[in-house]
Every structure is written in C-alpha cells, then in structure tokens.
Amino acid sequence: MQESLTITDNRTNTRHEVPLYKGSVRTMDLRKIQTGPDDFGVMGYDPAFMNTASCQSAITFIDGEKGILRYRGYEIEHLAERCSFLEVAYLLLFGELPTSAELKEWVNTITHHTMIHETTKKFLEGFRYDAHPMGMFISTVAALSTVYPEARKVQDPAVRHLQICRLIGKVPTIAAYTYRHSLGFPYVYPDNELAYTANFMNMLWKMVEPKYQANPILARALDILFILHADHEQNCSANVMRSAGSSYADPFVSVAAAAAALSGPLHGGANEEVLKMLDEIGSKDRVPAYIEQIKAGHGKLMGFGHRVYKNYDPRARIVKWTANQVFQVTGRNPKLDIALELERIALEDDYFIKRKLYPNVDFYSGIIYQAMGFKPEMFTVLFAIPRTVGWLAQWQEMLQDPEQKIARPRQIYVGKEARELMPIEKRASRVASLTE
Ligand SMILES: CC(C)(COP(=O)(O)OP(=O)(O)OC[C@H]1O[C@@H](n2cnc3c(N)ncnc32)[C@H](O)[C@@H]1OP(=O)(O)O)[C@@H](O)C(=O)NCCC(=O)NCCS
C-alpha cells in the first residue's frame, strides 16, 4: 500500500491525501492544495535547504547523527586505509571499485591529461604576484572552457567522459602553478612516471634536481586527505555544481562555480580560517579565554560544527591519525597542541555539547598542510583538487537523472505591490543607507 499523509486544510475544511515517496513529500503534490481555482497552491518554504532533498543520489551516504560516511556503500575508513585516491575517484564516478586492469587504464588516462595548454599557463602568469591561489584556481578552471569548446555537448557521454578525465588530470597542475606563481618560481611540468599525488608534489616542490622524489609518507598522507575530501553529498558547492550544470553549462565553468562556493569561510575556506584562529589564540593557556569569547557570541570556533554531522565527523578522526604520520616526517606542528586543547575543552563544554558541535574535517587538515609547507591560502585549493571528482560525479548523475530539469527554486515575494513610476524630478529619496 502506498504510504501517505492526510493534510487538513483549515482554510477550506478539506482533507488532502499526499503520497509519501521514500518517506518524503513531493512538494509539487502540495500545489494541489488550493483555496480555489485561482489559488497557486501550497509551496514548500525552506531557506538554506534545511529539510529539502533536491535530488536522489546513489553516490555518498551520510548519517550525521551516527557519524557515518560512505562512498557508494563503502565505509570512508576502509577506503582511506586500503585504496588510492584515483581508485576512489573511479568508484565515485562509475559506481564500482575498479579491477586492477581497469585501474591501470584509468590511472594511465588521467596521467595523460595532466598537461595544460601553454596559453593557459600564460593566462596564469597574468595574475598579480600576490593573487589569492583560490581566485587563480577558480578563474583558470573556468578558462579551460575556452580551450575545449566541445565540452558544451554535455549530453554526449563520450564528450562528458573526456572532460571528466581532463578536469581530474589538470586540477593538480593548475593548483601547483598557482602555488609556484605566488612564490615566483618557474612552473614545473607534470611527470608521467609519478603517481597522482607524487606528481602533484613534484609540480609543487621540484627545484633543480633532475628527478623529484616524493616522500612516500607525505604522498600517502596527501592521497588519504584527497580521499576524505572527494565527495560529501549535497553540500553547498555540490549544490552549485548541480545547479550550474542543470542549465547545460559546460563542466569547466560549472566546476569553477562550485569552486567559488567552496572558497567561502563557512565551507572549504574554513581550514584557512582554522589556522588564522590558532594563530590568534597563540598558546594553549589562552584557549579557555578564547572559548569563553565564542560562547559570548563573538565569532565561531572555526573547524567546528556541521550542517549534517551532529556527532564526530568521521573524516576528522582519520585526519588526526594522518597528522601523526606526517609529523613523523615534518616534525610536530606546535599548533596541534592548541588544537587538541581546543577540542578537549570544547567537547566537555555544555555550549558545544548542547549544540552538538564537534570538530569537522577542516579542524586538523590545515595543521597537516602547514606542516607539509603550504601557506594557509593554499588550503582551499588543496580541498578543491579532490572535490572536483565529487562535483563531476554529482554533475554526471544529475544529467542522467530523468527527473532533473534546470534548477529553479520558487520564492515568496514580500516586496511592493504594483505602483506608479515617478519622473526623476518628482522623486523624494527614500533610501536611508545604501550600505546597511
Ligand atoms: C558548518 C556551519 C556553517 C553549519 O551551520 P548550520 O548548520 O547553519 O548551524 P547553525 O549556524 O544554525 O548553528 C547552530 C547553533 O550552533 C552555533 N554554532 C554553529 N557552529 C558554531 C561554531 N563553529 N562555533 C560556535 N558556535 C557554533 C550557532 O551559533 C547556533 O547557536 P544558537 O542555536 O545559539 O544560535 C557552522 O557550524 C559553522 O559556521 N562552522 C564553522 C565553519 C566551519 O568549520 N565550516 C566547515 C564545515 S565542513
């Protein structure tokens, strides 16, 4: 039997049966609840999508109450422990883990898409010496759209596949170039003999040595961090990716739009903010005073809290473990002590307990990145590289979903009714301030 809800409309004293679809109401069904033939019908009102599913997805599963994260049914802990990033990328995009032959071919394909066009390199050179790497990254990814105009054929599966490979191959190259640019170092071309993260490290840090040798512990740590950041279901930037892609914009500009959403301090920009916060706190003994300040309503504890997780973010636990591996190579980042103290005190404090605020993935990732030698401005770019895979998986799923159309929310209009337009000489200023 079809499950349903019965809604009584007290305005008209009528009862309406609304079917349930997988425990949810299709809000289009509410439109049938009308006061009369001219009534538009009932809409759902949900600013910030607090309780609205915008799609059905088979990619990532999160149980925020229990702190569970799975990609295509596999626990994040198992993937982080046993797989490489490109293996996980394959899983996210195609639904199954690759066989060794499939993985070999996939790695080979991605490796052969790592070069960027020389004109794109010149485009990057045009940025100011102090340009923020995330601004450079977003603009350059968008600029790839001009190099591959065929990418617009988003309904052609073969064209889509090629752009997916190009994007996954090229984002580390662009990211590394933004880093070298900010240091004034010459760009390093990709090395096809190296694995994905080792090649990224080569493009970041190779100087005059004939062959760059990546430290295997650091390369594996980066690979794990990439796995943890690869997808996170319908987060702010994935939603932008789906939304931009729903107009059939090409994947390069759509990924640029998603990366722009990621750059904000409430999303992927949080890891940079965590480092600034730890700098501001300065030492372990100043943590209690800082927490009191947050509780008094002055700012937020960056790297804490999550829209979906109301428990320990499972990724944060793995990041913490990875931090210890990295510190064996780089030496301990002294900021870790401040972070550990913040976590300890916050997790015992009623304010944080009541609001279910736990460390999220960004809380420890910045500390690792800094120990590896990255400036905080690079952190969000490091997030964008693996998340490109998630965006592309979400984009592909959206395009293949027959229920999806151009994303176009409704609004509740609260502005003025129709009114007369006054000639300019008869208008009195009614705007108190343009900046409030
Ligand atoms: C992630 C985040 C945007 C989620 O926001 P949200 O789901 O809209 O949650 P809300 O802003 O409604 O927060 C609920 C309550 O917890 C408080 N809160 C949320 N995050 C907090 C934080 N990091 N520090 C202190 N208080 C926080 C809010 O002030 C609010 O308190 P109130 O009920 O007294 O008003 C938010 O937790 C945040 O800004 N965190 C810091 C940034 C960050 O780390 N982002 C990375 C996410 S992976």
The ligand as an SDF file (V2000), in Angstrom:
LIG
                    3D

 48 50  0  0  0  0  0  0  0  0999 V2000
   29.3080   24.4840    9.3470 C   0  0  0  0  0  0  0  0  0  0  0  0
   28.2590   25.5270    9.8030 C   0  0  0  0  0  0  0  0  0  0  0  0
   28.1550   26.6020    8.7060 C   0  0  0  0  0  0  0  0  0  0  0  0
   26.9050   24.8050    9.9310 C   0  0  0  0  0  0  0  0  0  0  0  0
   25.9690   25.7750   10.2030 O   0  0  0  0  0  0  0  0  0  0  0  0
   24.4250   25.4890   10.4960 P   0  0  0  0  0  0  0  0  0  0  0  0
   24.0820   24.0760   10.2200 O   0  0  0  0  0  0  0  0  0  0  0  0
   23.6490   26.5280    9.7830 O   0  0  0  0  0  0  0  0  0  0  0  0
   24.3280   25.6580   12.0610 O   0  0  0  0  0  0  0  0  0  0  0  0
   23.8840   26.9530   12.8310 P   0  0  0  0  0  0  0  0  0  0  0  0
   24.6740   28.1370   12.3440 O   0  0  0  0  0  0  0  0  0  0  0  0
   22.3890   27.0480   12.7900 O   0  0  0  0  0  0  0  0  0  0  0  0
   24.3530   26.6060   14.2800 O   0  0  0  0  0  0  0  0  0  0  0  0
   23.5360   26.0750   15.3280 C   0  0  0  0  0  0  0  0  0  0  0  0
   23.9900   26.6840   16.6360 C   0  0  0  0  0  0  0  0  0  0  0  0
   25.3650   26.3270   16.8920 O   0  0  0  0  0  0  0  0  0  0  0  0
   26.1840   27.5070   16.9270 C   0  0  0  0  0  0  0  0  0  0  0  0
   27.4080   27.2150   16.1560 N   0  0  0  0  0  0  0  0  0  0  0  0
   27.4820   26.5670   14.9710 C   0  0  0  0  0  0  0  0  0  0  0  0
   28.7620   26.4190   14.6060 N   0  0  0  0  0  0  0  0  0  0  0  0
   29.5000   27.0010   15.5900 C   0  0  0  0  0  0  0  0  0  0  0  0
   30.8780   27.1670   15.7630 C   0  0  0  0  0  0  0  0  0  0  0  0
   31.7500   26.6970   14.8740 N   0  0  0  0  0  0  0  0  0  0  0  0
   31.3080   27.8060   16.8610 N   0  0  0  0  0  0  0  0  0  0  0  0
   30.4150   28.2690   17.7820 C   0  0  0  0  0  0  0  0  0  0  0  0
   29.0840   28.1370   17.6610 N   0  0  0  0  0  0  0  0  0  0  0  0
   28.6300   27.4980   16.5750 C   0  0  0  0  0  0  0  0  0  0  0  0
   25.3670   28.6020   16.2600 C   0  0  0  0  0  0  0  0  0  0  0  0
   25.7450   29.8780   16.7120 O   0  0  0  0  0  0  0  0  0  0  0  0
   23.9730   28.2010   16.6730 C   0  0  0  0  0  0  0  0  0  0  0  0
   23.8070   28.5780   18.0190 O   0  0  0  0  0  0  0  0  0  0  0  0
   22.3770   29.1430   18.5350 P   0  0  0  0  0  0  0  0  0  0  0  0
   21.4460   27.9940   18.4100 O   0  0  0  0  0  0  0  0  0  0  0  0
   22.6180   29.5800   19.9340 O   0  0  0  0  0  0  0  0  0  0  0  0
   22.0230   30.2720   17.6170 O   0  0  0  0  0  0  0  0  0  0  0  0
   28.6510   26.1430   11.1640 C   0  0  0  0  0  0  0  0  0  0  0  0
   28.7300   25.1350   12.1370 O   0  0  0  0  0  0  0  0  0  0  0  0
   29.9430   26.9370   11.0820 C   0  0  0  0  0  0  0  0  0  0  0  0
   29.8980   28.1030   10.6850 O   0  0  0  0  0  0  0  0  0  0  0  0
   31.1180   26.3170   11.4700 N   0  0  0  0  0  0  0  0  0  0  0  0
   32.3840   26.9870   11.3790 C   0  0  0  0  0  0  0  0  0  0  0  0
   32.8760   26.9610    9.9410 C   0  0  0  0  0  0  0  0  0  0  0  0
   33.3620   25.6040    9.5180 C   0  0  0  0  0  0  0  0  0  0  0  0
   34.1200   24.9530   10.2080 O   0  0  0  0  0  0  0  0  0  0  0  0
   32.9040   25.1900    8.3300 N   0  0  0  0  0  0  0  0  0  0  0  0
   33.3560   23.9590    7.7190 C   0  0  0  0  0  0  0  0  0  0  0  0
   32.2530   22.9820    7.5810 C   0  0  0  0  0  0  0  0  0  0  0  0
   32.9210   21.4190    6.9900 S   0  0  0  0  0  0  0  0  0  0  0  0
  1  2  1  0
  2  3  1  0
  2  4  1  0
  2 36  1  0
  4  5  1  0
  5  6  1  0
  6  7  2  0
  6  8  1  0
  6  9  1  0
  9 10  1  0
 10 11  2  0
 10 12  1  0
 10 13  1  0
 13 14  1  0
 14 15  1  0
 15 16  1  0
 15 30  1  0
 16 17  1  0
 17 18  1  0
 17 28  1  0
 18 19  1  0
 18 27  1  0
 19 20  2  0
 20 21  1  0
 21 22  1  0
 21 27  2  0
 22 23  1  0
 22 24  2  0
 24 25  1  0
 25 26  2  0
 26 27  1  0
 28 29  1  0
 28 30  1  0
 30 31  1  0
 31 32  1  0
 32 33  2  0
 32 34  1  0
 32 35  1  0
 36 37  1  0
 36 38  1  0
 38 39  2  0
 38 40  1  0
 40 41  1  0
 41 42  1  0
 42 43  1  0
 43 44  2  0
 43 45  1  0
 45 46  1  0
 46 47  1  0
 47 48  1  0
M  END
$$$$
